[in-house]
């Protein structure tokens, strides 16, 4: 299992246990991922760190001073 943290701007968009699709976006030198219907976005990843799975399970939602963060678990 692989866990990745996504940044979410608003709360209430997803709940723990939700199975959501992940979409890959490409930048000139890296890749980023969008969770569901643009509910949250990941940090940038190199080619070797790319996510292979097409969907993940929301495991944790955290409210921090920097915003909301969603931890998603992928079957990799």
Secondary structure, DSSP 8 states (H G I E B T S, - for coil): -EEEEEEESSTTS--TT-EEEEEEEE-SS-EEEEETTTTEE---B-GGG----SEEEEEEEEEETTEEEEEEEE--
